[in-house]
Amino acid sequence: MLDQQLVRAPDFPDNARWVNSKPLSLRELRGKVVLIDFWDYTCVNCIHTLPYVVEWDSKYRHSGLVTIGVHAPEFSFARETRQVERALAEFNITYPVVLDNDYAIWQAYGNQGWPSKYLIDAKGYIRYQHMGEGEYLAAELAIQAALREADPNFRPLPLTIPVRPEDAPGALCYRPTPELYCGYERGSLGNPEGFAPGVVVLYMDRGEREPNKFYLHGAWRAREEYTELAGSHGHVALRYKARDVNLVLSPTGDPVELMLGLQGAQLIGADPAAQQPRVTVYQDGAMLLPTNAGGDVQYIDGDAVLTPDRPRMARLVSNPDFEEHELRLEVRGKGTALFTFTFTTCVAHE
């Protein structure tokens, strides 16, 4: 059911930068039903919801629905237009996307997190809002109701089936390890040496593991948003409770190198090894098994390996169930930057 409390939706700034579209305004779209999705391309919860948003856009575009993505970057590298454009191709997003690098749209809506969806009726009022994953059935029913209000001749289509088993009714969701940020601003470092912003610290991992913390070994340098490998190799370790483990990382945290690209970084004299990091994944002291490997892990000569080539979220571990394990990542490649670990929890009901 649509929310009957009438709140006018704020319009987009006139100077906003758009991808996949000419500049749009809600004034011009009056008479259309508009679905706004606040997202970030490294956000695991956003990645889980995007298939539904893409499907709704495809199903209802010709019935008067206009879908608009508002990309609000959590990390600085996601302000780069080319990074977002690569994500649009990866996630099959063809609807208009506006870049909210200064959070102007976010603040206008009083938004609180990623992902968040706002459904705007044909008269320009917000009629439905939801933050986070889930409620896909409720969201689609709200879309259909708004389209029916706008056009009495609208005929509802069959509702979208769950994309993943864990989205289906009856799925079991547990409390996982909380997100572990790696930069000094919000970081959850367990080493007694602590963070020394901007300074190379030689860390010693003594094998003691407190919950909800990560541990470094080797020479690392902490930045505000990330911690980067300052030596040629090192490792990061943690204990966790979850089904899946993901990591936002980059081959380099240097903004100049990211802007120029890998070839440009080599031209300015960057160490080539820094452009070809290699992350080997161990779980409970042994090489990660294929049955527990995330979608971005490859097996090379028997090793579970992640080879990041750009700043993104990588799927490291996908356990069969909600489980507790120790994870260790052996990192090679000076400059490799770790931003945050995220954990997912829901398991399909058998």
ZANU-638795 format. One record per residue (C-alpha): residue number from 1; chain; x, y, z. Coordinates in Angstrom, 2 decimals. Layout:
N
- num, chaine, c1, c2, c3
- NUM, A, X, Y, Z
...
! end
This chain:
350
- num, chaine, c1, c2, c3
- 1, A, 0.00, 0.00, 0.00
- 2, A, 1.24, 3.47, -0.80
- 3, A, 2.08, 5.84, 2.00
- 4, A, -0.66, 8.48, 2.10
- 5, A, 1.53, 11.08, 3.83
- 6, A, 2.29, 13.60, 1.08
- 7, A, 5.87, 14.86, 1.03
- 8, A, 7.13, 16.60, -2.11
- 9, A, 10.28, 14.96, -3.49
- 10, A, 13.29, 17.33, -3.74
- 11, A, 14.48, 17.92, -7.29
- 12, A, 17.99, 17.29, -8.59
- 13, A, 20.55, 20.13, -8.65
- 14, A, 20.78, 21.93, -11.98
- 15, A, 24.55, 21.36, -12.10
- 16, A, 24.37, 17.62, -11.35
- 17, A, 26.43, 15.35, -13.60
- 18, A, 24.52, 12.55, -15.30
- 19, A, 25.63, 9.23, -16.77
- 20, A, 23.57, 7.26, -19.30
- 21, A, 21.23, 10.22, -19.78
- 22, A, 20.78, 13.88, -20.46
- 23, A, 20.12, 15.93, -17.28
- 24, A, 16.70, 15.20, -15.81
- 25, A, 14.44, 17.01, -13.37
- 26, A, 11.40, 15.86, -11.46
- 27, A, 9.50, 18.85, -12.85
- 28, A, 9.97, 17.49, -16.35
- 29, A, 8.99, 14.01, -15.19
- 30, A, 5.69, 15.08, -13.60
- 31, A, 3.09, 12.58, -14.73
- 32, A, 5.60, 9.72, -14.52
- 33, A, 6.23, 7.42, -11.58
- 34, A, 9.88, 7.75, -10.52
- 35, A, 11.96, 5.21, -8.58
- 36, A, 15.14, 6.69, -7.07
- 37, A, 17.84, 4.30, -5.85
- 38, A, 20.74, 5.62, -3.75
- 39, A, 23.67, 3.25, -4.27
- 40, A, 27.45, 2.83, -4.33
- 41, A, 29.13, 0.35, -6.63
- 42, A, 31.29, -1.16, -3.86
- 43, A, 28.40, -1.60, -1.39
- 44, A, 27.52, -5.29, -1.02
- 45, A, 23.93, -4.52, -0.02
- 46, A, 23.56, -2.33, -3.11
- 47, A, 25.01, -5.09, -5.28
- 48, A, 22.42, -7.50, -3.87
- 49, A, 19.50, -5.16, -4.64
- 50, A, 20.61, -3.97, -8.09
- 51, A, 19.23, -7.01, -9.97
- 52, A, 15.76, -6.13, -8.68
- 53, A, 16.07, -2.47, -9.64
- 54, A, 17.33, -3.43, -13.11
- 55, A, 14.43, -5.88, -13.51
- 56, A, 11.80, -3.36, -12.38
- 57, A, 13.18, -0.80, -14.82
- 58, A, 12.94, -3.31, -17.66
- 59, A, 9.43, -4.49, -16.72
- 60, A, 7.77, -1.15, -16.04
- 61, A, 9.65, 1.41, -18.16
- 62, A, 7.03, 1.22, -20.90
- 63, A, 4.25, 1.56, -18.33
- 64, A, 5.46, 4.96, -17.14
- 65, A, 8.16, 4.12, -14.57
- 66, A, 11.39, 6.15, -14.70
- 67, A, 14.22, 4.61, -12.70
- 68, A, 17.07, 6.88, -11.57
- 69, A, 20.20, 5.78, -9.76
- 70, A, 21.87, 8.27, -7.42
- 71, A, 25.49, 7.17, -7.04
- 72, A, 26.78, 8.48, -3.70
- 73, A, 30.38, 7.27, -3.23
- 74, A, 31.48, 5.85, 0.09
- 75, A, 35.17, 6.05, -0.86
- 76, A, 37.07, 8.72, -2.79
- 77, A, 37.96, 6.50, -5.76
- 78, A, 34.25, 6.03, -6.51
- 79, A, 33.98, 9.73, -7.39
- 80, A, 35.75, 8.98, -10.68
- 81, A, 33.22, 8.85, -13.50
- 82, A, 35.03, 6.07, -15.32
- 83, A, 34.84, 3.81, -12.27
- 84, A, 31.07, 4.30, -12.13
- 85, A, 30.75, 3.75, -15.88
- 86, A, 32.55, 0.40, -15.55
- 87, A, 30.13, -0.54, -12.79
- 88, A, 27.14, 0.35, -14.98
- 89, A, 28.36, -2.09, -17.60
- 90, A, 29.13, -4.76, -15.00
- 91, A, 25.67, -4.56, -13.42
- 92, A, 23.74, -4.06, -16.70
- 93, A, 22.43, -0.65, -15.66
- 94, A, 20.94, 1.26, -18.58
- 95, A, 18.67, 3.66, -16.69
- 96, A, 19.85, 7.22, -15.91
- 97, A, 22.41, 7.64, -13.12
- 98, A, 23.33, 10.93, -11.49
- 99, A, 26.63, 11.38, -9.64
- 100, A, 26.13, 12.71, -6.11
- 101, A, 29.80, 13.18, -5.25
- 102, A, 29.13, 16.07, -2.85
- 103, A, 26.06, 14.37, -1.29
- 104, A, 23.78, 17.25, -2.23
- 105, A, 20.93, 14.94, -3.28
- 106, A, 21.59, 12.64, -0.32
- 107, A, 21.20, 15.57, 2.09
- 108, A, 18.12, 16.94, 0.31
- 109, A, 16.36, 13.61, 0.88
- 110, A, 17.71, 13.21, 4.41
- 111, A, 19.05, 9.85, 3.31
- 112, A, 20.65, 7.62, 5.94
- 113, A, 22.43, 4.80, 4.13
- 114, A, 22.95, 2.48, 1.17
- 115, A, 20.91, 1.29, -0.58
- 116, A, 17.81, 3.44, -0.19
- 117, A, 14.81, 3.60, -2.52
- 118, A, 12.26, 6.37, -2.88
- 119, A, 9.13, 5.93, -4.99
- 120, A, 7.68, 9.20, -6.29
- 121, A, 4.15, 9.29, -7.67
- 122, A, 2.97, 11.04, -10.82
- 123, A, 2.24, 14.21, -8.85
- 124, A, 5.76, 14.44, -7.44
- 125, A, 5.17, 13.09, -3.91
- 126, A, 7.20, 10.43, -2.10
- 127, A, 4.89, 7.48, -1.54
- 128, A, 7.23, 4.68, -0.49
- 129, A, 10.72, 4.50, 1.02
- 130, A, 12.95, 1.64, 2.12
- 131, A, 16.59, 1.44, 3.23
- 132, A, 18.68, -1.71, 2.97
- 133, A, 18.10, -5.07, 1.39
- 134, A, 14.81, -6.93, 1.36
- 135, A, 11.17, -5.89, 1.00
- 136, A, 11.38, -6.57, -2.74
- 137, A, 7.77, -7.74, -2.90
- 138, A, 6.53, -4.67, -1.01
- 139, A, 8.57, -2.36, -3.24
- 140, A, 7.24, -3.88, -6.46
- 141, A, 3.66, -3.79, -5.19
- 142, A, 4.16, -0.08, -4.39
- 143, A, 5.46, 0.49, -7.93
- 144, A, 2.40, -1.23, -9.39
- 145, A, 0.04, 0.76, -7.16
- 146, A, 1.64, 4.07, -8.15
- 147, A, 1.46, 3.14, -11.85
- 148, A, -2.21, 2.22, -11.44
- 149, A, -2.93, 5.59, -9.80
- 150, A, -1.23, 7.34, -12.72
- 151, A, -2.95, 5.23, -15.38
- 152, A, -6.19, 3.34, -14.65
- 153, A, -5.51, 1.19, -17.70
- 154, A, -2.28, -0.16, -16.21
- 155, A, -2.30, -3.94, -15.91
- 156, A, 0.03, -5.44, -13.28
- 157, A, 2.68, -7.89, -14.46
- 158, A, 3.69, -11.05, -12.57
- 159, A, 5.84, -10.17, -9.59
- 160, A, 9.60, -10.70, -9.82
- 161, A, 10.74, -14.03, -8.40
- 162, A, 13.60, -13.95, -5.85
- 163, A, 16.97, -13.55, -7.54
- 164, A, 18.75, -15.56, -4.82
- 165, A, 17.43, -18.36, -2.59
- 166, A, 18.29, -16.32, 0.50
- 167, A, 15.86, -13.61, -0.69
- 168, A, 12.92, -16.03, -0.62
- 169, A, 10.43, -16.13, 2.26
- 170, A, 11.65, -18.18, 5.19
- 171, A, 15.35, -17.40, 4.79
- 172, A, 17.32, -17.44, 8.03
- 173, A, 19.35, -14.32, 8.82
- 174, A, 21.87, -14.22, 11.66
- 175, A, 23.92, -11.43, 13.22
- 176, A, 27.27, -11.41, 11.37
- 177, A, 30.57, -9.77, 12.17
- 178, A, 30.09, -6.01, 11.65
- 179, A, 31.76, -4.21, 8.77
- 180, A, 35.48, -3.76, 9.46
- 181, A, 36.94, -0.56, 8.00
- 182, A, 40.68, -0.51, 7.36
- 183, A, 41.51, 3.22, 7.30
- 184, A, 42.51, 5.08, 10.44
- 185, A, 39.34, 7.22, 10.47
- 186, A, 36.99, 4.32, 11.25
- 187, A, 39.37, 1.37, 11.38
- 188, A, 39.06, -1.67, 13.62
- 189, A, 42.75, -2.59, 13.90
- 190, A, 43.58, -5.14, 16.59
- 191, A, 47.40, -4.86, 16.62
- 192, A, 48.69, -3.22, 19.82
- 193, A, 50.86, -0.89, 17.67
- 194, A, 47.66, 0.82, 16.54
- 195, A, 47.39, 3.29, 13.68
- 196, A, 50.02, 5.94, 12.97
- 197, A, 48.38, 8.03, 10.21
- 198, A, 50.59, 8.37, 7.15
- 199, A, 53.56, 6.59, 8.77
- 200, A, 54.92, 3.18, 7.82
- 201, A, 54.56, 0.78, 10.75
- 202, A, 56.10, -2.69, 10.95
- 203, A, 53.30, -4.81, 12.42
- 204, A, 53.69, -8.18, 14.10
- 205, A, 50.69, -10.53, 14.03
- 206, A, 51.02, -12.62, 17.20
- 207, A, 48.06, -14.85, 16.39
- 208, A, 45.76, -13.51, 19.11
- 209, A, 42.34, -12.69, 17.70
- 210, A, 39.75, -10.45, 19.35
- 211, A, 36.31, -10.37, 17.74
- 212, A, 35.40, -7.57, 15.33
- 213, A, 39.03, -6.61, 14.61
- 214, A, 41.57, -7.25, 11.87
- 215, A, 45.30, -7.84, 12.35
- 216, A, 48.20, -6.82, 10.11
- 217, A, 51.63, -8.36, 9.61
- 218, A, 54.46, -6.64, 7.75
- 219, A, 55.02, -3.00, 6.78
- 220, A, 51.76, -1.08, 6.27
- 221, A, 50.80, 2.61, 6.07
- 222, A, 47.40, 3.81, 7.29
- 223, A, 45.49, 6.45, 5.37
- 224, A, 42.14, 8.00, 6.25
- 225, A, 40.06, 5.61, 4.14
- 226, A, 42.39, 2.65, 3.71
- 227, A, 45.58, 0.92, 4.80
- 228, A, 48.18, 0.17, 2.12
- 229, A, 50.99, -2.35, 1.95
- 230, A, 54.28, -0.45, 2.27
- 231, A, 56.54, -3.48, 1.83
- 232, A, 56.60, -6.11, -0.87
- 233, A, 54.44, -8.56, 1.07
- 234, A, 52.42, -8.87, 4.26
- 235, A, 49.19, -10.32, 5.52
- 236, A, 45.89, -9.37, 7.13
- 237, A, 43.96, -11.78, 9.37
- 238, A, 40.69, -11.81, 11.29
- 239, A, 38.08, -14.05, 12.84
- 240, A, 34.54, -13.71, 11.58
- 241, A, 31.00, -15.06, 11.81
- 242, A, 29.16, -14.93, 8.48
- 243, A, 28.23, -16.85, 5.39
- 244, A, 30.06, -14.61, 2.90
- 245, A, 33.08, -12.32, 3.22
- 246, A, 33.78, -9.45, 0.82
- 247, A, 36.63, -6.96, 0.65
- 248, A, 36.79, -3.53, -0.97
- 249, A, 40.36, -3.13, -2.21
- 250, A, 42.43, -1.50, -4.93
- 251, A, 45.77, -2.18, -6.64
- 252, A, 46.83, 1.22, -5.33
- 253, A, 45.36, 3.84, -3.04
- 254, A, 47.28, 6.66, -4.72
- 255, A, 44.70, 8.98, -6.33
- 256, A, 47.14, 10.07, -9.06
- 257, A, 47.81, 6.49, -10.08
- 258, A, 44.09, 5.71, -10.05
- 259, A, 43.35, 8.75, -12.20
- 260, A, 46.08, 7.98, -14.72
- 261, A, 45.42, 4.27, -14.82
- 262, A, 47.95, 1.48, -14.55
- 263, A, 49.85, 2.40, -17.73
- 264, A, 50.04, 6.03, -16.70
- 265, A, 51.32, 5.05, -13.26
- 266, A, 54.14, 3.09, -14.87
- 267, A, 55.00, 6.09, -17.03
- 268, A, 55.50, 8.27, -13.96
- 269, A, 57.86, 5.68, -12.49
- 270, A, 55.61, 3.65, -10.22
- 271, A, 56.82, 0.22, -9.24
- 272, A, 55.26, -2.28, -11.69
- 273, A, 54.85, -4.76, -8.85
- 274, A, 52.47, -2.30, -7.20
- 275, A, 50.22, -2.53, -10.25
- 276, A, 49.97, -6.32, -10.13
- 277, A, 49.00, -7.27, -6.60
- 278, A, 48.27, -10.86, -5.70
- 279, A, 46.16, -11.86, -2.74
- 280, A, 46.19, -15.51, -1.62
- 281, A, 43.26, -16.58, 0.56
- 282, A, 43.54, -18.96, 3.52
- 283, A, 40.79, -20.11, 5.86
- 284, A, 41.45, -21.79, 9.22
- 285, A, 45.15, -22.09, 8.44
- 286, A, 44.73, -23.88, 5.09
- 287, A, 44.23, -22.80, 1.50
- 288, A, 40.64, -21.74, 0.92
- 289, A, 38.68, -24.66, -0.51
- 290, A, 36.79, -24.26, -3.79
- 291, A, 33.58, -25.12, -1.93
- 292, A, 34.09, -22.00, 0.23
- 293, A, 35.47, -19.65, -2.44
- 294, A, 33.80, -16.40, -3.38
- 295, A, 33.07, -15.56, -6.99
- 296, A, 36.21, -13.45, -7.49
- 297, A, 38.69, -16.08, -6.29
- 298, A, 40.60, -18.05, -8.92
- 299, A, 42.74, -21.14, -8.50
- 300, A, 46.24, -20.84, -9.92
- 301, A, 48.60, -23.80, -9.41
- 302, A, 46.40, -24.90, -6.52
- 303, A, 46.40, -21.50, -4.78
- 304, A, 43.22, -19.55, -4.06
- 305, A, 44.12, -16.20, -5.59
- 306, A, 42.54, -12.80, -6.05
- 307, A, 44.21, -10.47, -8.56
- 308, A, 42.56, -7.05, -8.25
- 309, A, 43.05, -4.76, -11.23
- 310, A, 40.90, -1.80, -10.16
- 311, A, 39.19, -0.43, -7.04
- 312, A, 36.13, -2.58, -6.38
- 313, A, 34.43, -5.00, -4.03
- 314, A, 35.78, -8.55, -4.31
- 315, A, 33.86, -11.65, -3.22
- 316, A, 36.35, -13.62, -1.13
- 317, A, 34.46, -16.33, 0.74
- 318, A, 31.07, -17.98, 0.25
- 319, A, 30.50, -20.64, 2.89
- 320, A, 27.67, -23.17, 2.61
- 321, A, 26.12, -21.86, 5.82
- 322, A, 26.50, -19.19, 8.48
- 323, A, 29.81, -20.20, 10.05
- 324, A, 32.74, -19.01, 12.19
- 325, A, 36.23, -19.08, 10.69
- 326, A, 39.63, -17.44, 10.70
- 327, A, 40.55, -15.70, 7.45
- 328, A, 44.08, -14.77, 6.38
- 329, A, 45.04, -12.91, 3.22
- 330, A, 48.65, -13.04, 2.07
- 331, A, 49.19, -9.82, 0.10
- 332, A, 51.98, -9.21, -2.43
- 333, A, 52.38, -5.97, -4.33
- 334, A, 53.52, -2.72, -2.76
- 335, A, 50.75, -0.14, -2.58
- 336, A, 47.82, -2.58, -2.43
- 337, A, 45.07, -0.78, -0.51
- 338, A, 42.47, -2.38, 1.79
- 339, A, 39.33, -0.32, 2.44
- 340, A, 36.75, -2.48, 4.24
- 341, A, 35.61, -6.03, 4.95
- 342, A, 31.87, -6.71, 4.73
- 343, A, 29.96, -9.82, 5.80
- 344, A, 26.63, -11.28, 4.70
- 345, A, 24.50, -13.60, 6.69
- 346, A, 21.20, -14.83, 5.24
- 347, A, 20.87, -18.51, 4.35
- 348, A, 18.08, -20.08, 2.30
- 349, A, 15.55, -22.08, 4.31
- 350, A, 15.66, -25.77, 3.43
! end
